[in-house]
Amino acid sequence: MPCLPESDARDVLLVRAFESPFEAPWSDADAAWASREAQRLEGEGALPERFLARRARLAVERLADRGIATGSPISFAWRWLAVPGAFALGVFSDSVAATERINILAPPLLGLLVWNLLVYAALALAALKRSAAEPGPLRGWLVGWARRATHAAGRSPPLARFAADWARVSQPLLGARIAVVLHVCAAALALGALASLYARGLVFEYRAGWDSTFLSPSAVQRILELVLGPASQWSGMPLPDAHELARLRFSHGGGENAARWIHLHAITLAAVVLLPRLVLAATAAWRARRLAAGLPLPLDDAYFRRLLQARSGQAVAVQVLPYSYHPGPELRPGLRAALERRLGSVVRLDIAEPVALGDEDGLRLDGIAGSIPVALFSLTATPERENHGAFVRALAALRRGLVVLVDESGFRRRFDGGELAERLAQRRSAWQRMLQDEGQTAEFVDLARP
């Protein structure tokens, strides 16, 4: 799939949102100008990606001149607060002790180690399933939040479409960037805990020991060997045996100087949390950088295909499928004009036999490969999710780039008079709600007026 740099991909999707269908302040004349200029600047033999990127940059400049906000719909500035916040949480977490005694079992520290080991296990499992790009629960929630925030940033129909498209296309990039922040935050939390450990050891004299209602000295020795054993081997600082541990119970005495325990906990945190998290953050940052350099765009989408066909001077093949509607031959010029205006190119029109109400279940698109499917409805019909919605759903499943037209000519003839505007608005609203639920956008046209 062709890829574009992040900024170009964002511009291309923004322009598509203003051209599908055309929304003010953008017009078909602007679209034609952008295509001509891009063709002139890039040349006849330019790759499609370069043509589309140049065209989008030109269009975005003109949209910006007309007051359209063309920047990214979501900001990542919150990450500058998340990382120092995690460090501060580590510093003030009292991960070892809240008094002048240090519990060598350090339950909060054990929790931190277990949490990170579980994260590594989940990442390894995802890698084995070849779904490393799929976010985990926390990252998934953050990606979902960012997508909702992105969608909410759309302040008009075209900007809302752009926000939704951008959120979908940039989700892998968004996930990678969120992964960077989460891994750096986890490292900052561990670093804060280490700072807290040494601050306590440098400023105060702390005594290390333990107490437990249920654990014996032998059990504590096994736990310490499991948690701090590697750090003990690396540092050369031995762990006490069960006999010595029995003397370190706070209930039997004052424990011992906490220096070796602080060093052992610091080495363990650095080995299990700090270094692995920084490596994972660097890996995610590399992936985010790679994605930002080349986001995949579906250039086989109908919008891009018709732009590229128009660039080559070829007519765009269109297959119109009326649903429970028989548009007469007198409406054909209006239909062609509406499609050429919508697609920005000369069209090669093919109108199929109307699909009867309820026949959408057996719908097939044989013989129209490569053409753009167009669902044609009449506004005189009341939109029904189980029929009209099912038809749109079936068409979208069979072919990408579906265009939905709703002909208003019959409705205007039926209600011509003082109530037309109000009835028209109500019926349009009903169709828009039904189609939005199917992920589609309707274009309302009067085929009797080409």
C-alpha positions as a LaTeX table, in Angstrom:
\begin{tabular}{lrrr}
\hline
Residue & $x$ (\AA) & $y$ (\AA) & $z$ (\AA) \\
\hline
Met1 & 0.00 & 0.00 & 0.00 \\
Pro2 & 1.47 & 3.42 & $-0.93$ \\
Cys3 & 2.69 & 5.50 & 1.99 \\
Leu4 & 2.94 & 9.23 & 2.60 \\
Pro5 & 4.74 & 11.21 & 5.31 \\
Glu6 & 2.52 & 12.06 & 8.24 \\
Ser7 & 1.98 & 15.71 & 7.31 \\
Asp8 & 1.16 & 14.86 & 3.67 \\
Ala9 & $-1.20$ & 12.05 & 4.70 \\
Arg10 & $-3.00$ & 14.44 & 7.05 \\
Asp11 & $-3.35$ & 17.06 & 4.29 \\
Val12 & $-4.65$ & 14.48 & 1.80 \\
Leu13 & $-7.32$ & 13.27 & 4.23 \\
Leu14 & $-8.30$ & 16.83 & 5.14 \\
Val15 & $-8.85$ & 17.72 & 1.49 \\
Arg16 & $-10.77$ & 14.48 & 0.89 \\
Ala17 & $-13.10$ & 15.43 & 3.74 \\
Phe18 & $-13.91$ & 18.72 & 1.96 \\
Glu19 & $-14.40$ & 16.97 & $-1.41$ \\
Ser20 & $-16.55$ & 13.98 & $-0.36$ \\
Pro21 & $-18.95$ & 15.68 & $-0.86$ \\
Phe22 & $-17.88$ & 19.20 & $-1.60$ \\
Glu23 & $-18.28$ & 21.46 & 1.40 \\
Ala24 & $-17.88$ & 25.22 & 1.63 \\
Pro25 & $-15.53$ & 27.03 & 1.43 \\
Trp26 & $-14.14$ & 24.40 & $-0.96$ \\
Ser27 & $-15.67$ & 23.95 & $-4.42$ \\
Asp28 & $-15.27$ & 21.82 & $-7.52$ \\
Ala29 & $-13.53$ & 24.80 & $-9.16$ \\
Asp30 & $-10.98$ & 24.81 & $-6.33$ \\
Ala31 & $-10.50$ & 21.06 & $-6.76$ \\
Ala32 & $-9.86$ & 21.45 & $-10.48$ \\
Trp33 & $-7.35$ & 24.26 & $-9.79$ \\
Ala34 & $-5.49$ & 22.15 & $-7.22$ \\
Ser35 & $-5.25$ & 19.24 & $-9.68$ \\
Arg36 & $-3.97$ & 21.44 & $-12.50$ \\
Glu37 & $-1.36$ & 23.12 & $-10.32$ \\
Ala38 & $-0.17$ & 19.83 & $-8.85$ \\
Gln39 & 0.11 & 18.33 & $-12.32$ \\
Arg40 & 2.07 & 21.36 & $-13.55$ \\
Leu41 & 4.46 & 21.42 & $-10.59$ \\
Glu42 & 5.08 & 17.68 & $-10.36$ \\
Gly43 & 5.04 & 16.86 & $-14.07$ \\
Glu44 & 3.31 & 14.18 & $-16.09$ \\
Gly45 & 5.49 & 11.31 & $-14.89$ \\
Ala46 & 5.25 & 11.99 & $-11.15$ \\
Leu47 & 4.26 & 9.13 & $-8.91$ \\
Pro48 & 0.62 & 9.18 & $-7.75$ \\
Glu49 & 1.73 & 9.76 & $-4.14$ \\
Arg50 & 3.73 & 12.85 & $-5.10$ \\
Phe51 & 0.81 & 14.21 & $-7.17$ \\
Leu52 & $-1.69$ & 13.69 & $-4.34$ \\
Ala53 & 0.65 & 15.15 & $-1.71$ \\
Arg54 & 1.40 & 18.24 & $-3.79$ \\
Arg55 & $-2.29$ & 18.71 & $-4.60$ \\
Ala56 & $-3.21$ & 18.38 & $-0.92$ \\
Arg57 & $-0.56$ & 20.90 & 0.17 \\
Leu58 & $-1.87$ & 23.43 & $-2.35$ \\
Ala59 & $-5.46$ & 22.84 & $-1.25$ \\
Val60 & $-4.62$ & 23.08 & 2.44 \\
Glu61 & $-2.87$ & 26.42 & 1.88 \\
Arg62 & $-5.99$ & 27.75 & 0.18 \\
Leu63 & $-8.24$ & 26.35 & 2.93 \\
Ala64 & $-6.02$ & 27.99 & 5.56 \\
Asp65 & $-6.33$ & 31.31 & 3.72 \\
Arg66 & $-10.09$ & 30.90 & 4.07 \\
Gly67 & $-9.92$ & 30.40 & 7.82 \\
Ile68 & $-9.99$ & 26.60 & 8.02 \\
Ala69 & $-7.86$ & 25.16 & 10.84 \\
Thr70 & $-5.60$ & 22.68 & 9.08 \\
Gly71 & $-3.37$ & 21.47 & 11.92 \\
Ser72 & $-3.47$ & 18.14 & 13.70 \\
Pro73 & $-6.81$ & 17.72 & 15.51 \\
Ile74 & $-5.13$ & 16.39 & 18.66 \\
Ser75 & $-2.21$ & 17.60 & 20.75 \\
Phe76 & 0.37 & 15.45 & 22.56 \\
Ala77 & 1.43 & 18.23 & 24.92 \\
Trp78 & 0.10 & 16.21 & 27.88 \\
Arg79 & 3.14 & 13.94 & 27.65 \\
Trp80 & 5.32 & 16.72 & 29.05 \\
Leu81 & 3.25 & 16.52 & 32.25 \\
Ala82 & 2.94 & 12.73 & 32.37 \\
Val83 & 6.67 & 11.97 & 32.60 \\
Pro84 & 7.59 & 14.38 & 35.46 \\
Gly85 & 4.35 & 13.35 & 37.15 \\
Ala86 & 5.45 & 9.70 & 37.09 \\
Phe87 & 8.88 & 10.66 & 38.46 \\
Ala88 & 7.29 & 12.64 & 41.29 \\
Leu89 & 5.01 & 9.70 & 42.05 \\
Gly90 & 8.07 & 7.47 & 42.34 \\
Val91 & 9.84 & 9.95 & 44.64 \\
Phe92 & 6.89 & 10.32 & 46.99 \\
Ser93 & 5.65 & 6.76 & 46.80 \\
Asp94 & 7.45 & 5.67 & 50.00 \\
Ser95 & 8.25 & 2.52 & 48.11 \\
Val96 & 10.43 & 1.15 & 50.87 \\
Ala97 & 9.41 & 2.76 & 54.11 \\
Ala98 & 7.53 & 5.68 & 55.55 \\
Thr99 & 9.52 & 5.78 & 58.78 \\
Glu100 & 13.19 & 5.37 & 59.68 \\
Arg101 & 12.85 & 1.64 & 59.17 \\
Ile102 & 13.20 & $-0.03$ & 55.78 \\
Asn103 & 11.23 & $-3.20$ & 55.29 \\
Ile104 & 13.54 & $-5.47$ & 53.28 \\
Leu105 & 10.51 & $-7.26$ & 51.86 \\
Ala106 & 9.34 & $-3.87$ & 50.47 \\
Pro107 & 5.81 & $-4.89$ & 49.32 \\
Pro108 & 5.34 & $-1.76$ & 47.11 \\
Leu109 & 8.64 & $-2.53$ & 45.38 \\
Leu110 & 7.57 & $-6.14$ & 44.84 \\
Gly111 & 4.32 & $-4.85$ & 43.35 \\
Leu112 & 6.26 & $-2.60$ & 40.99 \\
Leu113 & 8.41 & $-5.51$ & 39.86 \\
Val114 & 5.43 & $-7.83$ & 39.38 \\
Trp115 & 3.52 & $-5.19$ & 37.41 \\
Asn116 & 6.44 & $-4.66$ & 35.03 \\
Leu117 & 7.04 & $-8.39$ & 34.60 \\
Leu118 & 3.35 & $-8.82$ & 33.72 \\
Val119 & 3.66 & $-6.04$ & 31.13 \\
Tyr120 & 6.70 & $-7.75$ & 29.58 \\
Ala121 & 4.83 & $-11.07$ & 29.49 \\
Ala122 & 1.86 & $-9.42$ & 27.76 \\
Leu123 & 4.15 & $-7.76$ & 25.20 \\
Ala124 & 5.95 & $-11.05$ & 24.55 \\
Leu125 & 2.63 & $-12.85$ & 24.12 \\
Ala126 & 1.44 & $-10.19$ & 21.67 \\
Ala127 & 4.70 & $-10.53$ & 19.73 \\
Leu128 & 4.27 & $-14.32$ & 19.54 \\
Lys129 & 0.76 & $-13.79$ & 18.19 \\
Arg130 & 2.23 & $-11.34$ & 15.68 \\
Ser131 & $-0.02$ & $-8.60$ & 16.98 \\
Ala132 & 2.55 & $-6.38$ & 18.64 \\
Ala133 & 0.91 & $-3.38$ & 16.99 \\
Glu134 & $-2.32$ & $-4.13$ & 18.84 \\
Pro135 & $-2.51$ & $-2.02$ & 22.00 \\
Gly136 & $-2.81$ & $-3.56$ & 25.46 \\
Pro137 & $-5.60$ & $-2.55$ & 27.87 \\
Leu138 & $-4.02$ & 0.70 & 29.08 \\
Arg139 & $-2.61$ & 1.72 & 25.71 \\
Gly140 & $-5.91$ & 0.67 & 24.07 \\
Trp141 & $-7.85$ & 2.88 & 26.44 \\
Leu142 & $-5.53$ & 5.82 & 25.73 \\
Val143 & $-5.77$ & 5.24 & 21.97 \\
Gly144 & $-9.57$ & 5.14 & 22.27 \\
Trp145 & $-9.54$ & 8.31 & 24.32 \\
Ala146 & $-7.33$ & 10.03 & 21.76 \\
Arg147 & $-9.62$ & 8.89 & 18.94 \\
Arg148 & $-12.68$ & 10.24 & 20.75 \\
Ala149 & $-10.84$ & 13.50 & 21.42 \\
Thr150 & $-9.83$ & 13.66 & 17.78 \\
His151 & $-13.40$ & 13.05 & 16.63 \\
Ala152 & $-14.70$ & 15.69 & 19.06 \\
Ala153 & $-12.23$ & 18.14 & 17.55 \\
Gly154 & $-14.26$ & 18.17 & 14.31 \\
Arg155 & $-16.32$ & 21.34 & 14.50 \\
Ser156 & $-18.12$ & 20.96 & 11.15 \\
Pro157 & $-19.19$ & 17.98 & 9.00 \\
Pro158 & $-16.02$ & 17.99 & 6.84 \\
Leu159 & $-13.75$ & 18.50 & 9.86 \\
Ala160 & $-15.61$ & 15.73 & 11.71 \\
Arg161 & $-15.06$ & 13.41 & 8.72 \\
Phe162 & $-11.40$ & 14.38 & 8.63 \\
Ala163 & $-11.03$ & 13.79 & 12.37 \\
Ala164 & $-12.61$ & 10.32 & 12.07 \\
Asp165 & $-10.49$ & 9.39 & 9.02 \\
Trp166 & $-7.30$ & 10.70 & 10.61 \\
Ala167 & $-7.97$ & 8.89 & 13.86 \\
Arg168 & $-8.40$ & 5.61 & 11.95 \\
Val169 & $-5.38$ & 6.00 & 9.66 \\
Ser170 & $-3.05$ & 7.33 & 12.37 \\
Gln171 & $-4.04$ & 4.78 & 15.02 \\
Pro172 & $-0.80$ & 2.72 & 14.68 \\
Leu173 & 1.26 & 5.92 & 14.90 \\
Leu174 & $-0.82$ & 7.14 & 17.82 \\
Gly175 & $-0.39$ & 3.79 & 19.57 \\
Ala176 & 3.39 & 3.88 & 19.09 \\
Arg177 & 3.62 & 7.41 & 20.47 \\
Ile178 & 1.47 & 6.50 & 23.46 \\
Ala179 & 3.68 & 3.44 & 24.04 \\
Val180 & 6.73 & 5.73 & 24.15 \\
Val181 & 5.08 & 7.88 & 26.80 \\
Leu182 & 3.95 & 4.88 & 28.88 \\
His183 & 7.38 & 3.22 & 28.83 \\
Val184 & 9.15 & 6.47 & 29.69 \\
Cys185 & 6.64 & 7.08 & 32.49 \\
Ala186 & 7.32 & 3.60 & 33.91 \\
Ala187 & 11.08 & 4.29 & 33.78 \\
Ala188 & 10.55 & 7.69 & 35.40 \\
Leu189 & 8.51 & 6.05 & 38.17 \\
Ala190 & 11.35 & 3.60 & 38.86 \\
Leu191 & 13.90 & 6.42 & 38.70 \\
Gly192 & 11.86 & 8.38 & 41.22 \\
Ala193 & 11.75 & 5.36 & 43.51 \\
Leu194 & 15.55 & 5.02 & 43.23 \\
Ala195 & 15.98 & 8.71 & 44.05 \\
Ser196 & 13.77 & 8.22 & 47.07 \\
Leu197 & 15.84 & 5.21 & 48.19 \\
Tyr198 & 19.16 & 7.07 & 48.10 \\
Ala199 & 17.74 & 10.28 & 49.55 \\
Arg200 & 16.64 & 8.31 & 52.56 \\
Gly201 & 20.00 & 6.61 & 52.81 \\
Leu202 & 22.06 & 9.80 & 52.43 \\
Val203 & 20.15 & 12.13 & 54.70 \\
Phe204 & 19.05 & 9.75 & 57.44 \\
Glu205 & 20.38 & 6.61 & 59.03 \\
Tyr206 & 17.89 & 3.91 & 58.23 \\
Arg207 & 17.72 & 0.46 & 59.71 \\
Ala208 & 16.65 & $-2.49$ & 57.60 \\
Gly209 & 14.66 & $-5.42$ & 58.90 \\
Trp210 & 11.39 & $-7.20$ & 58.52 \\
Asp211 & 8.39 & $-8.58$ & 60.35 \\
Ser212 & 5.65 & $-10.90$ & 59.30 \\
Thr213 & 2.74 & $-12.66$ & 60.88 \\
Phe214 & 2.84 & $-15.57$ & 58.48 \\
Leu215 & 6.34 & $-15.81$ & 56.98 \\
Ser216 & 9.20 & $-17.71$ & 58.64 \\
Pro217 & 12.87 & $-16.68$ & 58.20 \\
Ser218 & 13.33 & $-19.55$ & 55.71 \\
Ala219 & 10.38 & $-18.33$ & 53.63 \\
Val220 & 11.74 & $-14.78$ & 53.69 \\
Gln221 & 15.13 & $-16.08$ & 52.59 \\
Arg222 & 13.54 & $-17.81$ & 49.56 \\
Ile223 & 11.65 & $-14.63$ & 48.62 \\
Leu224 & 14.79 & $-12.51$ & 48.89 \\
Glu225 & 16.82 & $-14.99$ & 46.83 \\
Leu226 & 14.15 & $-14.88$ & 44.15 \\
Val227 & 13.79 & $-11.07$ & 44.09 \\
Leu228 & 17.25 & $-9.81$ & 45.06 \\
Gly229 & 19.37 & $-12.89$ & 44.24 \\
Pro230 & 20.53 & $-11.67$ & 40.81 \\
Ala231 & 21.44 & $-8.24$ & 42.23 \\
Ser232 & 23.35 & $-9.96$ & 45.02 \\
Gln233 & 25.39 & $-12.00$ & 42.52 \\
Trp234 & 26.10 & $-9.01$ & 40.27 \\
Ser235 & 27.14 & $-6.74$ & 43.15 \\
Gly236 & 28.93 & $-9.28$ & 45.31 \\
Met237 & 26.81 & $-8.25$ & 48.32 \\
Pro238 & 25.63 & $-11.54$ & 49.93 \\
Leu239 & 22.12 & $-12.08$ & 51.16 \\
Pro240 & 21.70 & $-13.17$ & 54.81 \\
Asp241 & 20.86 & $-16.78$ & 55.59 \\
Ala242 & 17.77 & $-17.80$ & 57.57 \\
His243 & 19.64 & $-17.61$ & 60.90 \\
Glu244 & 20.79 & $-14.05$ & 60.23 \\
Leu245 & 17.35 & $-13.07$ & 58.94 \\
Ala246 & 15.81 & $-14.24$ & 62.22 \\
Arg247 & 17.94 & $-11.63$ & 64.02 \\
Leu248 & 16.77 & $-8.91$ & 61.62 \\
Arg249 & 13.15 & $-9.06$ & 62.77 \\
Phe250 & 12.12 & $-5.66$ & 64.10 \\
Ser251 & 10.20 & $-7.39$ & 66.82 \\
His252 & 13.49 & $-8.96$ & 68.04 \\
Gly253 & 15.79 & $-5.93$ & 67.67 \\
Gly254 & 16.60 & $-2.85$ & 65.63 \\
Gly255 & 17.57 & $-4.53$ & 62.35 \\
Glu256 & 20.80 & $-3.52$ & 60.59 \\
Asn257 & 22.21 & $-0.63$ & 58.59 \\
Ala258 & 20.12 & $-0.35$ & 55.39 \\
Ala259 & 22.94 & 0.46 & 52.92 \\
Arg260 & 23.27 & $-2.97$ & 51.26 \\
Trp261 & 19.49 & $-3.31$ & 50.97 \\
Ile262 & 19.21 & 0.07 & 49.26 \\
His263 & 21.94 & $-0.94$ & 46.79 \\
Leu264 & 20.31 & $-4.32$ & 46.14 \\
His265 & 16.87 & $-2.78$ & 45.57 \\
Ala266 & 18.38 & $-0.11$ & 43.29 \\
Ile267 & 20.20 & $-2.70$ & 41.16 \\
Thr268 & 17.01 & $-4.77$ & 40.91 \\
Leu269 & 14.88 & $-1.79$ & 39.89 \\
Ala270 & 17.43 & $-0.69$ & 37.32 \\
Ala271 & 17.69 & $-4.19$ & 35.83 \\
Val272 & 14.01 & $-5.13$ & 35.81 \\
Val273 & 12.29 & $-1.80$ & 35.23 \\
Leu274 & 14.53 & 1.11 & 34.26 \\
Leu275 & 16.69 & $-0.38$ & 31.52 \\
Pro276 & 14.05 & $-2.61$ & 29.86 \\
Arg277 & 11.54 & 0.23 & 29.81 \\
Leu278 & 14.03 & 2.59 & 28.20 \\
Val279 & 14.81 & $-0.04$ & 25.57 \\
Leu280 & 11.08 & $-0.53$ & 24.90 \\
Ala281 & 10.57 & 3.24 & 24.72 \\
Ala282 & 13.42 & 3.52 & 22.20 \\
Thr283 & 11.88 & 0.70 & 20.14 \\
Ala284 & 8.45 & 2.34 & 20.17 \\
Ala285 & 10.02 & 5.69 & 19.26 \\
Trp286 & 11.78 & 4.06 & 16.30 \\
Arg287 & 8.48 & 2.54 & 15.18 \\
Ala288 & 6.66 & 5.88 & 15.58 \\
Arg289 & 9.38 & 7.61 & 13.56 \\
Arg290 & 9.12 & 4.98 & 10.83 \\
Leu291 & 5.31 & 5.29 & 10.70 \\
Ala292 & 5.48 & 9.09 & 10.64 \\
Ala293 & 7.77 & 8.86 & 7.63 \\
Gly294 & 5.30 & 6.69 & 5.72 \\
Leu295 & 1.67 & 6.28 & 6.71 \\
Pro296 & $-0.20$ & 3.86 & 4.42 \\
Leu297 & $-3.12$ & 5.36 & 2.52 \\
Pro298 & $-5.72$ & 3.32 & 0.58 \\
Leu299 & $-5.05$ & 4.77 & $-2.86$ \\
Asp300 & $-7.39$ & 2.16 & $-4.35$ \\
Asp301 & $-10.19$ & 4.02 & $-2.57$ \\
Ala302 & $-12.77$ & 5.47 & $-4.99$ \\
Tyr303 & $-11.80$ & 9.05 & $-4.14$ \\
Phe304 & $-8.14$ & 8.53 & $-4.96$ \\
Arg305 & $-8.89$ & 6.38 & $-7.99$ \\
Arg306 & $-11.09$ & 9.02 & $-9.55$ \\
Leu307 & $-8.51$ & 11.75 & $-8.83$ \\
Leu308 & $-5.81$ & 9.71 & $-10.52$ \\
Gln309 & $-8.10$ & 8.76 & $-13.40$ \\
Ala310 & $-9.04$ & 12.41 & $-13.88$ \\
Arg311 & $-5.33$ & 13.25 & $-13.90$ \\
Ser312 & $-4.79$ & 10.75 & $-16.69$ \\
Gly313 & $-7.78$ & 12.08 & $-18.65$ \\
Gln314 & $-9.69$ & 8.80 & $-18.44$ \\
Ala315 & $-13.41$ & 8.66 & $-17.69$ \\
Val316 & $-14.32$ & 7.20 & $-14.31$ \\
Ala317 & $-16.46$ & 4.07 & $-14.47$ \\
Val318 & $-19.51$ & 4.34 & $-12.23$ \\
Gln319 & $-22.10$ & 1.68 & $-11.43$ \\
Val320 & $-25.38$ & 3.13 & $-10.13$ \\
Leu321 & $-27.61$ & 0.78 & $-8.17$ \\
Pro322 & $-31.05$ & 2.29 & $-7.45$ \\
Tyr323 & $-32.80$ & 0.77 & $-4.45$ \\
Ser324 & $-36.58$ & 0.45 & $-4.57$ \\
Tyr325 & $-36.54$ & 3.36 & $-6.99$ \\
His326 & $-36.97$ & 3.68 & $-10.78$ \\
Pro327 & $-35.27$ & 6.88 & $-11.96$ \\
Gly328 & $-36.72$ & 7.80 & $-15.33$ \\
Pro329 & $-34.59$ & 8.57 & $-18.40$ \\
Glu330 & $-35.33$ & 12.27 & $-17.95$ \\
Leu331 & $-33.28$ & 12.13 & $-14.73$ \\
Arg332 & $-30.19$ & 10.62 & $-16.35$ \\
Pro333 & $-28.56$ & 13.99 & $-17.32$ \\
Gly334 & $-29.03$ & 15.18 & $-13.74$ \\
Leu335 & $-27.53$ & 11.95 & $-12.42$ \\
Arg336 & $-24.50$ & 12.26 & $-14.68$ \\
Ala337 & $-24.00$ & 15.91 & $-13.77$ \\
Ala338 & $-24.26$ & 15.15 & $-10.04$ \\
Leu339 & $-21.72$ & 12.35 & $-10.27$ \\
Glu340 & $-19.28$ & 14.33 & $-12.40$ \\
Arg341 & $-19.57$ & 17.20 & $-9.94$ \\
Arg342 & $-19.06$ & 14.83 & $-7.03$ \\
Leu343 & $-16.20$ & 12.88 & $-8.58$ \\
Gly344 & $-14.57$ & 15.81 & $-10.38$ \\
Ser345 & $-14.20$ & 13.84 & $-13.58$ \\
Val346 & $-16.05$ & 12.68 & $-16.66$ \\
Val347 & $-17.94$ & 9.50 & $-15.78$ \\
Arg348 & $-18.80$ & 6.39 & $-17.75$ \\
Leu349 & $-22.28$ & 5.74 & $-16.43$ \\
Asp350 & $-23.83$ & 2.30 & $-15.98$ \\
Ile351 & $-27.25$ & 2.15 & $-14.31$ \\
Ala352 & $-28.20$ & $-1.29$ & $-13.04$ \\
Glu353 & $-31.69$ & $-2.66$ & $-12.69$ \\
Pro354 & $-33.28$ & $-1.36$ & $-9.48$ \\
Val355 & $-32.92$ & $-3.59$ & $-6.44$ \\
Ala356 & $-36.33$ & $-4.37$ & $-4.99$ \\
Leu357 & $-37.12$ & $-3.73$ & $-1.35$ \\
Gly358 & $-35.91$ & $-6.77$ & 0.62 \\
Asp359 & $-33.62$ & $-8.12$ & $-2.12$ \\
Glu360 & $-30.47$ & $-6.66$ & $-0.58$ \\
Asp361 & $-29.55$ & $-9.99$ & 1.07 \\
Gly362 & $-28.63$ & $-11.59$ & $-2.28$ \\
Leu363 & $-26.87$ & $-8.54$ & $-3.66$ \\
Arg364 & $-23.94$ & $-9.20$ & $-6.03$ \\
Leu365 & $-21.66$ & $-6.87$ & $-7.97$ \\
Asp366 & $-20.57$ & $-9.18$ & $-10.76$ \\
Gly367 & $-19.32$ & $-7.49$ & $-13.90$ \\
Ile368 & $-18.55$ & $-4.05$ & $-12.53$ \\
Ala369 & $-15.05$ & $-4.66$ & $-11.17$ \\
Gly370 & $-13.03$ & $-1.46$ & $-10.97$ \\
Ser371 & $-16.04$ & 0.84 & $-11.08$ \\
Ile372 & $-17.26$ & 3.09 & $-8.29$ \\
Pro373 & $-20.50$ & 1.80 & $-6.74$ \\
Val374 & $-23.26$ & 4.37 & $-6.22$ \\
Ala375 & $-26.30$ & 3.64 & $-4.06$ \\
Leu376 & $-29.23$ & 5.72 & $-5.32$ \\
Phe377 & $-32.28$ & 6.33 & $-3.14$ \\
Ser378 & $-35.34$ & 8.54 & $-3.42$ \\
Leu379 & $-36.04$ & 11.02 & $-0.66$ \\
Thr380 & $-39.75$ & 10.13 & $-0.93$ \\
Ala381 & $-38.91$ & 6.86 & 0.87 \\
Thr382 & $-38.75$ & 6.79 & 4.64 \\
Pro383 & $-35.28$ & 5.47 & 5.55 \\
Glu384 & $-35.44$ & 2.04 & 7.18 \\
Arg385 & $-32.39$ & 0.55 & 8.83 \\
Glu386 & $-33.47$ & $-3.03$ & 8.09 \\
Asn387 & $-33.87$ & $-2.35$ & 4.34 \\
His388 & $-32.09$ & 0.81 & 3.14 \\
Gly389 & $-29.42$ & 0.45 & 5.83 \\
Ala390 & $-28.93$ & $-3.24$ & 5.01 \\
Phe391 & $-28.55$ & $-2.37$ & 1.30 \\
Val392 & $-25.84$ & 0.21 & 2.04 \\
Arg393 & $-24.12$ & $-2.21$ & 4.41 \\
Ala394 & $-24.13$ & $-4.97$ & 1.78 \\
Leu395 & $-22.75$ & $-2.66$ & $-0.92$ \\
Ala396 & $-20.02$ & $-1.30$ & 1.34 \\
Ala397 & $-19.00$ & $-4.87$ & 2.18 \\
Leu398 & $-18.74$ & $-5.81$ & $-1.49$ \\
Arg399 & $-16.86$ & $-2.75$ & $-2.77$ \\
Arg400 & $-14.86$ & 0.07 & $-1.22$ \\
Gly401 & $-15.50$ & 3.74 & $-1.97$ \\
Leu402 & $-19.29$ & 3.63 & $-1.92$ \\
Val403 & $-21.05$ & 6.86 & $-2.95$ \\
Val404 & $-24.57$ & 7.44 & $-1.63$ \\
Leu405 & $-26.96$ & 9.75 & $-3.51$ \\
Val406 & $-30.48$ & 10.63 & $-2.37$ \\
Asp407 & $-32.66$ & 12.12 & $-5.13$ \\
Glu408 & $-34.94$ & 14.91 & $-3.92$ \\
Ser409 & $-36.78$ & 15.53 & $-7.22$ \\
Gly410 & $-39.85$ & 13.41 & $-6.40$ \\
Phe411 & $-40.09$ & 14.78 & $-2.86$ \\
Arg412 & $-39.93$ & 18.36 & $-4.13$ \\
Arg413 & $-42.73$ & 17.69 & $-6.61$ \\
Arg414 & $-44.92$ & 16.11 & $-3.93$ \\
Phe415 & $-44.53$ & 18.83 & $-1.30$ \\
Asp416 & $-43.94$ & 21.89 & $-3.43$ \\
Gly417 & $-45.26$ & 24.80 & $-1.37$ \\
Gly418 & $-44.77$ & 26.62 & 1.89 \\
Glu419 & $-44.02$ & 23.47 & 3.91 \\
Leu420 & $-41.33$ & 22.17 & 1.57 \\
Ala421 & $-38.32$ & 23.58 & 3.43 \\
Glu422 & $-39.39$ & 22.18 & 6.80 \\
Arg423 & $-40.35$ & 18.75 & 5.41 \\
Leu424 & $-37.15$ & 18.64 & 3.37 \\
Ala425 & $-35.02$ & 19.33 & 6.44 \\
Gln426 & $-36.82$ & 16.66 & 8.49 \\
Arg427 & $-36.50$ & 13.97 & 5.83 \\
Arg428 & $-32.84$ & 14.81 & 5.13 \\
Ser429 & $-32.11$ & 14.58 & 8.84 \\
Ala430 & $-33.73$ & 11.13 & 9.04 \\
Trp431 & $-31.62$ & 9.87 & 6.11 \\
Gln432 & $-28.43$ & 11.35 & 7.52 \\
Arg433 & $-28.98$ & 9.69 & 10.90 \\
Met434 & $-29.63$ & 6.30 & 9.35 \\
Leu435 & $-26.62$ & 6.52 & 7.00 \\
Gln436 & $-24.29$ & 7.83 & 9.69 \\
Asp437 & $-25.06$ & 4.71 & 11.69 \\
Glu438 & $-23.80$ & 2.74 & 8.67 \\
Gly439 & $-20.64$ & 4.86 & 8.43 \\
Gln440 & $-21.79$ & 6.60 & 5.24 \\
Thr441 & $-22.48$ & 10.19 & 4.23 \\
Ala442 & $-25.34$ & 11.06 & 1.89 \\
Glu443 & $-25.30$ & 13.66 & $-0.84$ \\
Phe444 & $-28.75$ & 15.09 & $-1.50$ \\
Val445 & $-29.31$ & 16.00 & $-5.16$ \\
Asp446 & $-32.21$ & 17.12 & $-7.32$ \\
Leu447 & $-31.82$ & 15.00 & $-10.44$ \\
Ala448 & $-34.56$ & 16.97 & $-12.21$ \\
Arg449 & $-32.28$ & 20.00 & $-12.19$ \\
Pro450 & $-28.92$ & 19.02 & $-13.74$ \\
\hline
\end{tabular}
